[in-house]
């Protein structure tokens, strides 16, 4: 329990400081929305203010995490007046949960901004460097051409060596030659530089926030991060000092490209260069989790979340059995090697009969040319069936569709009040469906408000959105729809739920938010987010993740499978090229999943072998890489511990994968997973070139995902389809609502397609089963998404009266 001092601090959150317009609590709710030095220092100040209340020392282990999160969310939305009127115990619990949760999220947000700020500094340096490069290219070319003339004379064997210098200076004046040498030295860049010169030029921008970062962020280090931590402590001790030359700074962090910028001509360390070098090293160490922060969710130490000590030893054998792997690393490596060798020989034996694939020797290495798949013919009977089924599906308003699906499945019963109150308002399901529609269609509440209908008043819809719409309720409601879809006979013709695909929908975010990123291809000159969502072979969406910008999709592929909460059990997943990497192939296999991406460069990919001496006939030259089985053997127990931790949910997949992927210096564990991945990637590639049906299955499932995106785009028509939520939580809620409404459309279509087929059978028609498997519920032309417009006026307006002004500006939240 908080002590008396902490209780006083909590009550102070509800006060409005003199000269301010809002309470401390309202200020604490506001996270960073821009990427800049001032935004980072503001975010740090918010974190240190919360940390100073010392709630992290309290023991919350007896309180379920979800209850703590719900109380904190409630405090984050309720009006200050309403919280002030709560009973003392209730107010204390709500504010305590808020401070505890907000301290963690404030730290995460501050470090998020720091990471993006360093990225922005690097990007700015690159842009400045490239512009400089373009401006100086003519001077560099002129000097290089003159030096080339001198070298041509130097290489002329007919020139007497004794008279060589005179011959060169006779044609090219000595001063011109010296000037060209100086110009090349000035303008040419060493091969290993990445615009570090321009980064150092931004030291003035960096030093405005560097001292606050060194003072307020208390980093911890793994052995690989000790040198970086020493450099951080060294600079922190210099805070306030104006020293430009550093006498005894730790030099282990100074890498090759930085040396010429960190050391002056006398070998002394320059503070500006050293600070920027440290900043680059800090970002790399944070991303590798060689540095981490205690009490942080996103930037903590993932190693501490893995199964440890006695707990791992107790789970070791059950985990290996559950995943289908031996507990012995040597045996596992031998099994992988044997399977790879057998597959090579099997595919090679059939290669001569494979007309769709050929070997090309035009490049540096042999590569494969894989013919595109022909479009499947649509028999007249299938075309007729598609037309008849679509004609029989009745038109429907999206509002009615949602209410009808709720009447059939009861999905709105999964939405509970954030305060965990069991009371239900009258016609709550109507209010919930309206709120879901407002979010999914991106139109807000205004078009749905009906002042004469209690369930659709402005106050009711705002209250429902604030108290019922959140991640866990959306997930539970969506699971009910997915599970209902899986029981329908027609969905069984499309698949059994064992296969899924993952792909991203891109949304522009025109508002200021740190939870977005640039990508000119998708967002033009602005920023945006990616909704990375997962679609089963029954067309239902069973998970979705909001990603800032277009971060590597591969980080999130596994998370969708491991953390989805539906009754489906997908064991194979298809993605586009962006979702693939050696580590992802390795992790999928370790966890018992089949990874089946559509690789754009499958023919040019590196194929791996385990036996250097084996000969694989016509395919032998393709096997350029050789897997290092010793790495798999030495790290096998660690790989099993990691896989077991992922399977048992002690760590998020994306958190672990980020630490494995996001560095140019992979750890021993990451290297072992890469070796496992190379074996399984090669197994996949060999099956891909050998089996046309396999290639078609991948294409078909990915097309289902793209078709579902088209339906979601049609639903999310408001505000040009742009997401205008500033914070991650709001973005997740809105896109979660879009996923749920899309699933409702798919389910409604499936039900009525099934009914239409039943009618056709009763009429004497007997559709073939293979044709049923090619029907799709991804249709929406019969659904009115836009609502209805009325053209009637109240009597007093008709008589020339004006509407009353809006004096109801108090939207205070009540329970």
C-alpha positions in Angstrom: 0.0 0.0 0.0 1.2 3.6 -0.6 2.5 5.4 2.4 1.1 8.8 3.6 3.6 10.7 1.6 2.7 8.8 -1.6 -1.0 9.3 -0.9 -0.4 13.1 -0.7 1.5 12.8 -4.1 -1.5 11.0 -5.6 -4.0 13.6 -4.4 -1.7 16.3 -5.9 -2.2 14.7 -9.3 -5.8 16.0 -9.3 -4.8 19.6 -8.5 -4.3 22.3 -11.1 -1.0 24.1 -10.5 -1.1 27.9 -10.3 -0.9 29.5 -13.7 -1.8 26.2 -15.5 -5.0 25.2 -17.3 -5.0 21.5 -16.6 -4.3 19.2 -13.7 -1.1 17.3 -13.2 -2.9 14.0 -14.0 -4.0 15.4 -17.4 -0.4 16.4 -18.1 0.9 13.0 -17.1 -1.6 11.4 -19.6 0.0 13.2 -22.5 2.8 11.2 -24.1 5.3 12.4 -26.8 3.9 13.0 -30.3 7.0 14.4 -32.1 10.6 13.2 -32.6 12.9 16.0 -31.5 15.4 16.9 -28.7 12.8 18.9 -26.8 10.2 16.2 -27.1 12.7 13.7 -25.7 13.6 15.9 -22.8 9.9 16.5 -22.1 9.3 12.7 -22.2 12.3 12.2 -19.8 10.9 14.8 -17.4 7.5 13.1 -17.4 9.2 9.8 -16.6 11.4 11.2 -13.8 8.4 12.9 -12.2 6.5 9.6 -12.1 9.7 7.7 -10.9 10.2 10.2 -8.1 6.9 9.0 -6.5 8.7 5.7 -5.8 5.8 3.4 -6.7 8.2 0.9 -8.4 9.3 -0.2 -4.9 5.7 -1.4 -4.0 4.9 -5.0 -4.5 2.0 -5.5 -7.0 2.5 -9.3 -7.4 -0.9 -10.0 -5.7 -2.8 -8.0 -8.3 -3.6 -9.6 -11.6 -1.8 -7.7 -14.4 -5.0 -7.3 -16.4 -6.8 -5.7 -13.5 -3.9 -3.3 -12.9 -3.9 -2.4 -16.6 -7.7 -1.9 -16.6 -7.6 0.4 -13.6 -4.7 2.4 -15.1 -6.7 2.7 -18.4 -9.7 3.9 -16.5 -7.7 6.6 -14.7 -6.3 7.6 -18.1 -9.7 8.3 -19.5 -12.0 9.4 -16.7 -12.4 13.1 -16.0 -10.5 14.6 -13.1 -13.8 15.7 -11.5 -15.2 12.2 -11.6 -12.0 10.7 -10.0 -12.1 13.4 -7.3 -15.6 12.3 -6.3 -14.7 8.7 -6.0 -14.7 7.0 -2.5 -11.2 7.3 -1.0 -10.2 3.6 -1.5 -11.5 3.5 -5.1 -9.6 6.8 -5.9 -6.4 5.5 -4.3 -6.6 2.2 -6.2 -7.2 4.0 -9.6 -4.5 6.5 -9.2 -2.0 4.0 -7.8 -2.5 1.8 -10.8 -2.2 4.8 -13.1 1.2 5.9 -11.7 2.6 2.3 -11.6 1.6 1.6 -15.3 2.4 5.1 -16.5 5.9 5.0 -15.1 6.7 1.9 -17.2 5.0 3.3 -20.4 6.6 6.8 -19.9 10.1 5.2 -19.8 9.3 3.1 -22.9 8.0 6.1 -24.7 11.1 8.2 -23.8 13.5 5.5 -25.1 11.3 5.1 -28.2 11.8 8.8 -28.9 15.5 8.5 -28.2 15.9 5.6 -30.6 13.9 7.4 -33.3 15.8 10.7 -32.6 19.2 8.9 -33.2 17.7 7.4 -36.3 16.6 10.9 -37.4 20.1 12.4 -36.8 21.6 9.5 -38.8 19.1 10.1 -41.6 19.7 13.8 -41.6 23.4 13.3 -41.7 23.0 11.0 -44.7 20.8 13.5 -46.6 23.3 16.3 -45.9 26.2 14.1 -46.9 24.5 13.0 -50.1 23.8 16.6 -51.1 27.4 17.6 -50.4 28.5 14.6 -52.5 26.4 15.8 -55.4 27.7 19.3 -55.1 31.4 18.2 -55.2 31.2 15.4 -57.8 32.3 17.7 -60.6 35.4 18.8 -58.7 36.1 15.2 -57.7 35.7 14.0 -61.3 38.0 16.7 -62.6 40.7 15.9 -60.1 40.4 12.1 -60.6 40.6 12.5 -64.4 43.8 14.5 -64.1 45.3 11.9 -61.7 44.2 9.2 -64.2 46.3 11.0 -66.9 49.3 11.0 -64.6 48.9 7.3 -63.8 48.6 6.5 -67.5 52.0 8.1 -68.0 53.3 6.2 -65.0 52.1 2.9 -66.5 53.6 3.6 -70.0 56.5 1.2 -70.3 58.0 3.2 -73.1 58.8 6.1 -70.8 62.3 6.1 -69.3 62.1 5.6 -65.5 64.8 8.2 -64.9 62.9 10.8 -66.8 59.5 9.8 -65.6 58.9 12.7 -63.2 59.9 15.3 -65.8 57.7 13.6 -68.4 54.7 13.8 -66.1 55.3 17.4 -65.0 55.9 18.4 -68.6 52.4 17.4 -69.5 50.7 18.1 -66.1 52.1 21.0 -64.0 53.3 20.0 -60.6 51.0 22.5 -58.8 48.0 21.2 -60.7 48.9 17.6 -59.8 49.3 18.5 -56.1 46.0 20.4 -56.2 44.2 17.3 -57.6 45.7 15.0 -54.9 44.5 17.4 -52.2 41.0 17.6 -53.8 40.7 13.8 -53.9 41.9 13.5 -50.3 39.4 16.2 -49.3 36.3 14.9 -51.2 36.7 11.1 -51.6 35.2 9.1 -48.8 36.8 6.0 -47.2 34.8 2.8 -48.1 33.7 2.1 -44.5 32.3 5.6 -43.7 28.6 6.2 -43.3 28.3 10.0 -43.1 29.9 10.2 -39.6 31.4 13.6 -40.6 27.9 15.0 -41.0 26.8 13.3 -37.7 29.5 15.1 -35.8 28.3 18.4 -37.4 25.0 17.9 -35.5 26.7 17.8 -32.1 25.1 21.2 -31.3 21.7 19.5 -31.7 22.8 16.4 -29.7 24.3 18.2 -26.6 20.9 19.8 -25.9 19.5 16.5 -24.8 22.6 14.4 -24.1 23.2 15.5 -20.5 19.5 14.8 -19.6 19.8 11.3 -21.1 23.0 10.5 -19.3 21.6 11.8 -16.0 18.0 10.3 -16.0 18.4 7.0 -17.8 20.0 4.3 -15.7 21.3 1.7 -18.1 22.3 -1.8 -17.2 24.6 -3.9 -19.3 25.3 -7.5 -20.4 29.0 -8.4 -20.8 28.9 -7.3 -24.4 27.7 -3.9 -23.4 30.2 -3.1 -20.6 32.4 -0.9 -22.6 29.5 1.2 -23.8 28.2 1.5 -20.2 31.7 2.6 -19.1 31.6 5.3 -21.8 28.1 6.4 -20.6 29.3 6.7 -17.0 32.4 8.6 -18.1 30.4 11.3 -20.1 27.8 11.5 -17.3 30.5 12.5 -14.8 31.5 15.3 -17.2 28.0 16.8 -17.1 28.3 20.6 -16.8 31.9 20.6 -17.9 32.9 22.5 -21.0 36.0 20.3 -21.7 36.4 19.8 -25.5 39.4 17.4 -25.1 38.8 14.2 -23.1 41.9 12.9 -21.3 41.0 9.4 -20.1 37.8 8.4 -22.0 37.2 4.6 -22.5 38.5 4.0 -26.0 37.1 0.5 -26.6 33.9 1.9 -28.2 35.8 3.8 -30.9 35.4 1.7 -34.1 37.5 2.2 -37.3 35.2 4.7 -39.2 35.1 6.9 -36.1 38.8 7.1 -35.3 39.6 10.0 -37.7 36.7 12.0 -36.2 37.3 11.2 -32.5 41.1 11.7 -32.5 42.7 14.9 -33.5 46.2 15.1 -35.1 47.9 14.8 -31.8 45.9 11.6 -30.9 43.7 13.5 -28.3 40.0 12.5 -28.0 37.5 15.2 -29.2 34.3 15.4 -27.2 32.0 16.1 -30.1 33.2 13.1 -32.1 33.3 10.9 -29.0 29.7 11.8 -28.1 28.3 11.0 -31.5 30.3 7.8 -31.6 28.8 6.8 -28.2 25.3 7.7 -29.4 25.6 5.4 -32.4 27.1 2.6 -30.2 24.3 3.2 -27.6 21.6 2.7 -30.2 23.2 -0.5 -31.4 23.6 -1.9 -27.9 20.0 -1.0 -26.9 18.7 -2.8 -30.0 20.8 -5.8 -29.3 19.8 -5.6 -25.6 23.4 -5.5 -24.6 22.2 -2.4 -22.7 18.8 -2.4 -21.1 16.7 -0.5 -18.6 15.1 -1.9 -15.5 11.3 -1.3 -15.1 10.9 -1.1 -18.9 8.6 -3.3 -20.9 9.9 -2.7 -24.4 13.6 -1.9 -23.6 14.1 -4.3 -20.7 16.4 -7.4 -20.7 14.7 -10.2 -22.7 17.2 -12.7 -21.2 15.6 -12.3 -17.8 12.2 -13.3 -19.2 13.5 -16.6 -20.5 13.0 -19.8 -18.4 15.7 -19.9 -15.8 17.6 -22.3 -13.6 15.5 -25.0 -11.9 12.3 -23.9 -13.7 14.0 -24.5 -17.1 15.4 -27.9 -15.9 11.9 -29.0 -14.9 10.5 -27.9 -18.2 13.3 -29.0 -20.4 12.2 -32.6 -21.3 8.5 -31.7 -21.6 9.3 -28.7 -23.9 11.5 -30.9 -26.2 8.8 -33.5 -26.4 6.0 -30.9 -27.0 8.0 -29.4 -29.9 9.1 -32.7 -31.3 12.8 -32.2 -30.9 15.4 -34.4 -29.2 17.0 -33.1 -26.0 20.5 -33.8 -27.3 22.1 -31.3 -29.7 24.3 -33.7 -31.5 21.3 -35.9 -32.4 19.3 -32.9 -33.5 22.1 -31.7 -35.8 22.4 -35.2 -37.3 18.7 -35.4 -38.0 18.7 -32.1 -39.7 21.7 -33.0 -41.8 20.2 -36.3 -42.8 16.8 -34.8 -43.7 18.6 -32.1 -45.8 20.7 -34.6 -47.7 17.7 -36.9 -48.4 15.7 -33.9 -49.7 18.5 -32.8 -52.0 18.8 -36.3 -53.5 15.0 -36.7 -53.8 14.5 -33.3 -55.6 17.6 -33.8 -57.8 16.3 -37.2 -59.0 13.1 -35.6 -60.3 14.6 -32.3 -61.6 15.0 -33.5 -65.2 11.2 -34.0 -65.4 10.5 -30.5 -63.9 9.6 -28.3 -66.9 8.7 -25.3 -64.8 12.2 -24.8 -63.4 15.6 -24.4 -65.2 19.1 -23.6 -64.2 20.7 -20.4 -65.6 24.5 -19.9 -65.6 24.5 -16.3 -66.9 25.4 -14.7 -63.5 28.3 -15.0 -61.2 26.7 -18.1 -59.7 24.2 -20.6 -61.1 20.6 -19.6 -60.4 17.1 -21.0 -61.0 14.5 -19.6 -63.3 11.0 -20.5 -62.1 8.1 -20.2 -64.5 5.1 -18.2 -63.3 2.0 -20.1 -62.4 -0.7 -20.2 -65.0 -4.0 -18.7 -63.9 -6.4 -21.5 -63.0 -9.2 -22.0 -65.5 -12.8 -21.2 -64.3 -15.1 -23.9 -65.6 -18.5 -22.7 -66.8 -20.1 -24.5 -64.0 -18.0 -22.6 -61.4 -18.8 -19.3 -63.1 -22.5 -20.1 -63.1 -22.4 -21.2 -59.4 -20.6 -18.0 -58.4 -23.2 -15.9 -60.2 -26.2 -17.8 -58.8 -24.9 -17.6 -55.2 -24.2 -13.9 -55.4 -27.6 -13.2 -56.9 -29.3 -14.9 -54.0 -27.4 -13.0 -51.3 -29.7 -10.2 -50.0 -28.7 -6.6 -49.7 -28.0 -5.4 -46.2 -26.9 -2.3 -44.3 -23.6 -2.7 -42.4 -25.4 -1.6 -39.2 -27.9 -4.4 -39.5 -25.3 -6.9 -40.5 -23.4 -6.2 -37.3 -26.5 -6.5 -35.1 -27.5 -9.7 -36.9 -24.1 -11.3 -36.4 -24.3 -10.3 -32.7 -27.7 -11.9 -32.4 -26.3 -15.1 -33.8 -23.0 -15.2 -32.0 -23.3 -12.9 -29.0 -19.9 -11.4 -29.6 -20.9 -8.1 -27.8 -21.1 -10.1 -24.5 -17.4 -10.3 -24.6 -17.2 -6.5 -23.9 -17.0 -5.8 -20.2 -16.8 -2.5 -18.4 -13.2 -1.4 -17.6 -14.1 -1.1 -13.9 -15.1 -4.8 -14.0 -18.6 -3.8 -13.0 -21.1 -6.5 -14.1 -24.0 -4.1 -14.7 -25.2 -3.8 -18.3 -26.9 -0.8 -19.7 -30.1 -1.3 -21.7 -29.5 -2.0 -25.4 -25.8 -2.0 -24.8 -25.3 -4.2 -27.8 -26.7 -1.4 -30.0 -24.3 1.1 -28.5 -21.4 -1.3 -28.9 -22.1 -2.1 -32.6 -22.4 1.7 -33.3 -19.1 2.4 -31.6 -17.4 -0.5 -33.4 -18.8 0.9 -36.7 -17.7 4.4 -35.9 -14.1 3.2 -35.4 -14.0 0.7 -38.2 -15.5 3.0 -40.8 -13.2 5.9 -39.5 -16.2 8.3 -39.3 -16.4 9.0 -35.6 -19.6 9.0 -33.6 -21.3 12.0 -35.2 -23.1 10.3 -38.2 -24.4 7.6 -35.8 -25.9 9.8 -33.0 -29.6 9.7 -32.6 -30.8 12.0 -29.8 -34.1 10.3 -29.5 -32.7 6.8 -29.1 -31.0 6.3 -25.6 -28.5 3.7 -27.0 -27.3 6.1 -29.6 -26.9 9.5 -27.8 -23.6 11.2 -27.9 -23.0 10.6 -24.2 -23.8 6.9 -24.4 -21.5 6.3 -27.4 -18.6 8.2 -25.8 -19.2 6.3 -22.5 -19.1 3.0 -24.3 -16.0 3.8 -26.3 -14.1 4.9 -23.1 -15.2 2.0 -20.9 -15.7 -1.0 -23.2 -13.5 -0.7 -26.2 -10.0 -2.0 -25.4 -7.5 -4.6 -26.6 -8.6 -7.6 -24.5 -12.3 -7.1 -25.2 -11.8 -6.7 -28.9 -9.6 -9.9 -28.9 -12.2 -11.9 -27.1 -15.1 -10.7 -29.3 -13.1 -11.4 -32.4 -12.2 -14.9 -31.2 -15.9 -15.7 -30.9 -16.5 -14.7 -34.5 -13.5 -16.7 -35.7 -14.5 -19.8 -33.8 -18.1 -19.5 -35.1 -16.8 -19.3 -38.7 -14.8 -22.5 -38.1 -18.0 -24.4 -37.3 -19.7 -23.6 -40.7 -19.6 -26.5 -43.2 -18.8 -24.1 -46.1 -15.7 -22.8 -44.3 -14.6 -26.4 -44.0 -14.3 -26.6 -47.8 -11.9 -23.7 -47.8 -9.6 -25.1 -45.2 -9.3 -26.6 -41.7 -7.7 -23.6 -40.0 -4.2 -25.1 -40.1 -2.9 -22.7 -42.7 -2.7 -18.9 -42.5 -1.1 -15.9 -44.1 0.3 -12.7 -42.8 0.5 -9.4 -44.6 0.4 -5.7 -43.8 -2.1 -2.9 -44.6 -0.5 0.5 -44.7 -2.3 3.6 -43.3 -1.1 7.2 -43.6 -1.1 9.0 -40.2 -1.4 12.8 -40.9 -1.3 13.7 -37.2 1.8 14.1 -35.1 2.6 10.7 -33.5 5.8 8.9 -32.5 4.1 5.6 -33.3 4.5 6.0 -37.1 7.4 6.0 -39.5 8.4 7.3 -43.0 8.2 5.2 -46.2 7.9 7.2 -49.4 6.6 4.1 -51.3 3.5 3.8 -49.1 3.2 7.2 -47.3 4.6 9.7 -49.8 6.3 12.5 -48.0 4.3 11.8 -44.8 4.4 9.1 -42.1 2.3 6.1 -41.5 1.7 2.7 -39.7 1.3 -0.9 -40.8 -1.5 -3.1 -39.6 0.1 -6.5 -39.8 -2.7 -9.0 -39.7 -3.2 -12.7 -39.9 -5.8 -14.5 -42.1 -6.7 -18.2 -41.8 -7.5 -20.4 -44.8 -11.2 -20.0 -43.7 -10.9 -16.2 -44.5 -11.1 -15.2 -40.9 -8.6 -12.7 -39.4 -7.4 -14.1 -36.1 -4.7 -11.5 -35.0 -3.5 -8.1 -35.8 -0.4 -6.0 -34.7 0.1 -2.3 -35.2 3.6 -1.5 -36.5 5.2 2.0 -36.7 6.0 2.8 -40.3 7.1 -0.3 -42.1 9.4 -2.1 -39.6 10.6 -5.5 -40.9 7.5 -7.7 -41.1 9.6 -10.7 -40.0 9.8 -9.3 -36.4 6.0 -9.9 -36.0 5.3 -13.1 -38.0 5.7 -15.5 -35.0 3.9 -13.2 -32.6 0.7 -13.6 -34.5 0.8 -17.4 -34.2 2.0 -17.6 -30.6 -0.3 -14.9 -29.1 -3.6 -15.4 -31.0 -6.4 -16.5 -28.7 -8.9 -18.2 -31.1 -9.7 -21.9 -31.3 -7.7 -22.2 -34.5 -4.4 -24.0 -34.5 -2.5 -22.8 -37.6 0.8 -24.7 -38.1 1.8 -23.3 -41.5 2.0 -19.6 -42.4 2.5 -17.9 -45.8 4.0 -14.4 -46.1 5.6 -12.2 -48.7 9.4 -11.8 -49.0 9.6 -9.1 -46.4 8.5 -11.6 -43.7 11.4 -13.9 -44.3 14.9 -14.3 -43.0 17.2 -17.1 -41.9 16.4 -16.5 -38.2 12.6 -16.6 -38.9 13.0 -19.9 -40.7 15.0 -21.2 -37.7 12.5 -20.0 -35.1 9.5 -21.4 -37.0 11.1 -24.8 -37.1 12.2 -24.8 -33.5 8.6 -24.0 -32.5 7.1 -26.7 -34.7 5.7 -24.5 -37.4 6.1 -24.6 -41.2 7.2 -21.2 -42.7 6.2 -20.9 -46.4 6.9 -17.4 -47.8 6.5 -16.3 -51.3 10.1 -15.3 -52.1 10.6 -12.8 -54.9 14.1 -14.0 -55.5 13.7 -17.7 -54.8 15.7 -18.7 -57.9 18.7 -16.6 -56.8 18.6 -17.5 -53.1 21.5 -19.3 -51.5 21.0 -23.0 -51.1 22.8 -24.8 -48.3 24.1 -28.2 -47.8 25.3 -30.1 -44.7 27.7 -32.5 -46.5 30.5 -30.9 -48.5 31.4 -34.1 -50.3 27.9 -35.0 -51.5 26.9 -34.6 -55.2 23.4 -33.6 -56.1 23.5 -34.1 -59.8 22.2 -31.2 -61.9 21.5 -29.2 -58.7 25.0 -29.6 -57.2 26.3 -26.2 -58.2 23.3 -24.5 -56.5 24.4 -25.8 -53.0 27.0 -23.0 -52.5 26.8 -22.7 -48.7 27.7 -25.3 -46.1 25.9 -25.3 -42.7 28.0 -25.2 -39.6 26.4 -28.0 -37.6 28.8 -27.4 -34.7 27.1 -24.1 -33.9 23.7 -25.9 -33.7 25.2 -28.5 -31.3 26.8 -26.1 -29.0 23.8 -23.8 -28.7 21.1 -26.5 -28.7 20.1 -26.2 -25.1 19.9 -22.4 -25.3 17.7 -22.7 -28.4 15.4 -25.1 -26.6 15.2 -22.8 -23.6 14.3 -19.9 -25.9 11.7 -21.9 -27.8 10.2 -23.2 -24.6 10.0 -19.6 -23.2 8.2 -18.4 -26.4 5.8 -21.4 -26.4 5.0 -20.9 -22.7 4.6 -17.1 -23.2 7.2 -15.8 -20.7 8.5 -13.5 -23.4 7.0 -11.8 -26.5 8.2 -13.1 -29.8 8.8 -9.6 -31.3 10.8 -8.6 -28.3 13.2 -11.5 -28.6 13.4 -11.4 -32.4 14.3 -7.7 -32.3 17.2 -8.5 -30.1 18.3 -11.3 -32.4 17.9 -9.4 -35.7 18.7 -5.8 -35.1 22.5 -5.7 -35.2 25.3 -6.4 -37.6 27.0 -8.5 -34.9 24.8 -11.5 -34.2 25.3 -13.4 -30.9 26.3 -17.0 -30.7 22.6 -18.0 -30.1 21.5 -15.9 -33.1 24.2 -17.5 -35.3 23.0 -21.0 -34.2 19.4 -20.1 -35.0 20.6 -18.8 -38.4 22.2 -22.2 -39.2 19.0 -24.0 -38.3 17.2 -21.5 -40.5 19.5 -22.1 -43.4 18.7 -25.8 -43.3 15.0 -25.2 -43.2 15.1 -22.4 -45.7 16.8 -24.8 -48.1 14.3 -27.5 -47.4 11.5 -25.0 -48.2 13.3 -23.9 -51.4 13.7 -27.4 -52.6 10.1 -28.2 -52.0 9.1 -24.9 -53.6 10.9 -25.7 -56.9 9.8 -29.4 -56.8 6.1 -29.0 -56.2 3.9 -26.8 -58.3 0.9 -27.5 -56.0 2.9 -26.1 -53.1 3.6 -22.9 -55.0 0.0 -22.5 -55.9 -1.2 -23.1 -52.3 1.1 -20.2 -51.1 -0.2 -17.9 -53.8 -3.8 -18.8 -53.1 -3.5 -18.1 -49.4 -1.7 -14.8 -50.0 -4.4 -13.8 -52.4 -7.0 -14.5 -49.7 -5.2 -12.1 -47.4 -5.1 -9.4 -50.1 -8.8 -9.9 -50.9 -9.6 -9.4 -47.2 -7.6 -6.2 -47.2 -9.8 -4.9 -50.0 -12.9 -5.6 -47.9 -11.3 -3.8 -45.0 -10.4 -0.8 -47.2 -14.0 -0.6 -48.3 -15.2 -0.6 -44.7 -12.6 2.0 -43.5 -13.7 4.7 -46.0 -13.9 7.7 -43.7 -11.2 10.5 -43.6 -9.6 9.1 -46.8 -8.7 5.9 -44.9 -6.1 7.8 -42.8 -5.6 6.9 -39.1 -5.7 10.0 -37.0 -5.0 8.6 -33.6 -1.9 10.0 -31.9 -1.1 7.2 -29.5 -0.5 3.5 -30.0 -3.4 2.4 -27.8 -5.9 4.3 -29.9 -4.5 3.0 -33.1 -4.7 -0.6 -31.8 -8.3 -0.1 -30.7 -9.4 1.4 -34.0 -7.7 -1.3 -36.2 -8.9 -4.0 -33.8 -12.5 -2.7 -34.4 -11.8 -2.8 -38.2 -10.6 -6.4 -38.0 -13.7 -7.4 -36.0 -16.2 -5.7 -38.4 -14.3 -7.3 -41.3 -14.7 -10.7 -39.7 -18.4 -10.0 -39.2 -18.8 -9.3 -42.9 -16.9 -12.5 -43.8 -19.1 -14.5 -41.4 -22.3 -12.9 -42.6 -21.4 -13.6 -46.2 -20.4 -17.2 -45.4 -23.8 -17.8 -43.7 -25.8 -16.5 -46.6 -23.6 -18.2 -49.2 -24.3 -21.4 -47.3 -28.0 -20.7 -47.3 -27.9 -19.9 -51.0 -26.2 -23.3 -51.7 -28.8 -25.0 -49.6 -31.5 -23.4 -51.7 -29.8 -24.5 -54.9 -29.6 -28.1 -53.7 -33.3 -28.1 -52.9 -33.9 -26.8 -56.4 -32.2 -29.8 -57.8 -28.8 -28.3 -58.4 -25.7 -30.2 -57.1 -22.6 -28.0 -56.9 -19.3 -29.9 -57.1 -17.2 -29.9 -54.0 -14.1 -28.7 -55.8 -16.2 -25.7 -56.9 -17.3 -25.0 -53.4 -13.7 -24.7 -52.4 -13.2 -21.9 -54.9 -16.1 -19.7 -53.7 -15.0 -16.7 -51.7 -16.8 -14.7 -49.0 -14.7 -11.6 -49.7 -17.6 -9.7 -51.5 -19.1 -6.5 -50.4 -21.1 -5.0 -53.3 -24.4 -5.9 -51.6 -23.5 -4.2 -48.3 -24.4 -0.5 -47.8 -21.4 0.9 -45.9 -22.4 4.5 -46.2 -25.7 4.7 -44.3 -28.8 6.6 -45.2 -29.5 10.3 -45.6 -32.7 12.0 -44.6 -34.3 15.0 -46.2 -36.8 16.1 -43.6 -36.8 19.2 -41.4 -38.3 19.9 -38.0 -41.5 22.0 -38.1 -39.9 25.0 -36.4 -37.0 25.1 -38.8 -39.5 25.0 -41.7 -41.1 28.1 -40.3 -37.8 30.0 -40.4 -36.6 29.4 -36.8 -32.9 28.8 -36.2 -31.5 25.7 -34.4 -30.6 26.3 -30.8 -26.9 26.9 -30.1 -24.9 24.0 -28.5 -24.4 24.8 -24.8 -23.8 21.2 -23.8 -20.0 21.2 -23.8 -19.6 19.0 -20.7 -18.8 15.5 -21.8 -17.8 14.3 -18.3 -17.3 10.6 -18.0 -19.6 8.8 -15.6 -19.7 5.2 -14.6 
